[in-house]
Amino acid sequence: MLFHIFTDAAHHGGTSFPTMHLERNKHRAKMAADGDPESEVFEITDFTTASEWERFISRVEEVLNDWKLIGSGVGKPLEKGELTSGLWEEHTQEINFADFRFIITHHCLKQESAESQSRDEHEEDAYPLAMQDLLCMNNDFPPRAHCLVRWFGVREFLVISPGANCEAVVSESKCNLLLSSVSIALANTGCQVPLLVQIQQKWRKVYAGECNEMVHLRKAPGQYTHLSGLLDVFKNKIGCPLTPLPPISISIRFTFVLQDGQQCSWPQQPPDFDALLAGEVGGVEFGKLPFGACEDPISELHLATTWPNLTEGIVVDNDVYSDLDPLQAPHWSVRVRKADNPQCLLGEFLMEFFKLCCRKETSEEILGRSAVEEEGKENSDISQALSKLTEPAAVPIHKLSVSSMVHSARKRIRRNRRAEESPINNDVLNSILLYLFPDAALDKADSSEVRSTQEPARDSEDYHLYNQLKSAPSDSLTSRLALCVCVVNFHHGGVRAVAHLWQEFVLEMRYRWENNCLIYGLASGAPDLRCCLLHQKLQMLNCCIERKRARDDGRKSGASDRSRLGPESAGPAEVSPGKSWDSWSDSEEEFFECLSDTEEMKDTESEKKPGSKSRAEGRLQPHGKLTLLKSPEPLYIPVTQEPAPMTEDLLEEQSEVLAKLGTSAEGAHLRARMQSACLLSDMESFKAANPGCCLEDFVRWYSPRDYVEEEEVDEAGQTVVRGDLSARMKIPGNMWVEAWETAKATPARRQKRLFDDTKEAEKVLHYLSQQKPSDLTRHLMPCVLHAALLKIKEEEATEDIASVRKALQQVTAHASKLLRHPNPDFKKLEDVIVQMSAVEAVIACSRSLKAKFGIAGGQREDDTDELQRFVSCLLEEPEVSVVGAGRGPAGSIIHKLFVSSQRLVDSSDEAALLAPMEDEAGRSGGTDDRKAVPDFPPPAGREVLLRTCVPRPAPYSKALPQRLFCVLTRDEFRLAGAFSSDTCFF
């Protein structure tokens, strides 16, 4: 009955017209008009509206038209392996059947356009493109393709499947309704692309169409587990009326799985955890990240033996005998299955380190408050050391210095923390500190020579990496600290050990500041803003130590010079010509600023005396041949203070303060005064070095473009050069003019310091002491990822894997985008670590395969190149053909691996495990007992492909392609058939 309805609908162009209902509606309207002439017909029900199933058919036709799939298609014959290596396109559209949602998907192999050939030149009886693909033998058993491509070999097809969160089409009536609708849509549009409907549960992968049938069972019936039984099914299905049956083409593929690959020793040497825990660790171990898999990352090796294009009489395969010997198969191909989430050392290190980012505890909460409690609260808290200095105290001032505070706190920390409670063993801690600060083992006199590291060359890989990742140079103190924290977190107690190490590190930083010991492993100079913030903070602390040492050295040398030469010669003789910043500024901590007032009074009094000439101070060198404009004295370049170095957080803070001043005149003036501190200092130094100078002299040296010189003709008619300030310098209220008027002639050594090293050092130390382990982890994450990338690149260099190099470029680019942001997304950072672990697993797979095929040990020098190419292809491609099948170099190794595995499985005697493996010739003439153990296990999967061309349903019908694909595994039996019939006269 359903078939007749569809036929009638198709006859009327897809819409039915029930005329009986329409006439009844008109009759009712006429009766209403006769009964009441003024009555109004206000409702007419139109029963000609299309039904839901007709709308569904129409929608399918629209989609086919939109995708230009109507009519017959033209395409080139498929090349060998094209279904796997080619590029597939996929288009998806949503369609509804009433309130049920379907998804229609178009899968198509992207090919170059066929030869320019008109449709008229094609034979009228040529097969459609899909039928040509059914007979094509160039793409049997594709290793990587859609299941319908594997079963039917088509290059283009359509699938209608239930939408997401929709129930499966299970009932037979619904399946028939869908198939009928599809048939009408295909007939109306003339589309020759196969269209299949997914029915049953999705995991079963059952599809139905006009010309295909499918059988899916859990277990294979006994009579269909071999070739002869499957041939009977195929012959019965096609029902060929010809008595001499046309030849049937047979392709067979058996897949064997090698699961126990442990007969080869795994090349990865596990780390010596006992040595690490016992504290027998040197700097070399702490400076290296581990690498490699702890277990074999190759879980299975799949060998596919194929017999292509056989005929029925050539091979025998039934329930009692089979000619299908894997060793005699003409074609072998291999694929490897990698272990799911193999345990890789580098990935484990990075992931455990990353987990610290989510911790919220402070170091005090982790280590316990007993670690920093004091006996008597008067002077043990390090963070309150500065405030203690200014408070009234009954003890002498020398006992309240910062050094004594830190020293007593350090002793109390170590006394209160019992040895058994210490997270890190003392020997391990000493090894770590010696690795971080190797200068501690040298003489203090030599420490300054080994304090800094050279910046990497600008074309080096390390330079590009730390610039991209915003980390730190690989040999810097920050980088070594990151590696130590990573190792300590993994091996020596997790977050408690990290908090312990960080506390010791901060104490070491304070010790070096108090004792003027430069920090080892940091490049000299201002903080490098290309590096991470923690590295900048350590560089800032090093700058403070450098300034403090230079000031102390200058004070000592100045005192010795004055004692030797007398006060008269103490002016210019104090200046060291190689230094351009204030190394001799008096320290506020020693209260030497008070002495400058009396000196200034003396200077001003001497200036007021007529004829007295002020003494020049703080000269560096003459400025070429320039002389002062109001004096014949040469113009001297003064010794000036360097601008204060700043880290990126201080620069950001300063920018915010300046931005908050607004755009008003008062705000702009205040902003200019804040920014002119360095200008004022340079003016005072210039006045001190050049007595009798004017603003124009200063501008000539400081900003030559603001001093404009022009040639003029004087009264005597001679050409002279006259100079004047630029226009911007003459603006009323100019900051330069105001600063010049307020500037006093003060050399740099007596000025207030632009860079207060004491205050800045204490700010850095306070910042470090407030860092939680999670904060420390975030600071060091770029350095750890930097070291991990260098480690992977180093390991990959010995393997030469193209996919790994490409993956590393992508990982580096991804990490660079994340780490340039001040607060990177944790989830995306975790994805970067997962990607790096995947790359590590690929390298481990390469080493595992090299060990299995004897490449690493060099056992096979003659065939090394061929085996090397084979292993590289296994990593890059889904399936690799074995040259020479079972008789080639790779094939013989694979055969022996299977034989060894079979002996391990079947042997019950341990001695058999140690028996030497005989070669193939020896086994062929062996004893019956040895022959009882087969070389290969039973096939894990059997695939049989049957093809022929026969006329159906009558002997005079056109011969059309028939195809049956059979899959037999332990848990599945599937028949996927495509059977075509010539229905022109039926």
Disulfide bonds with the S-S distance in Angstrom:
none
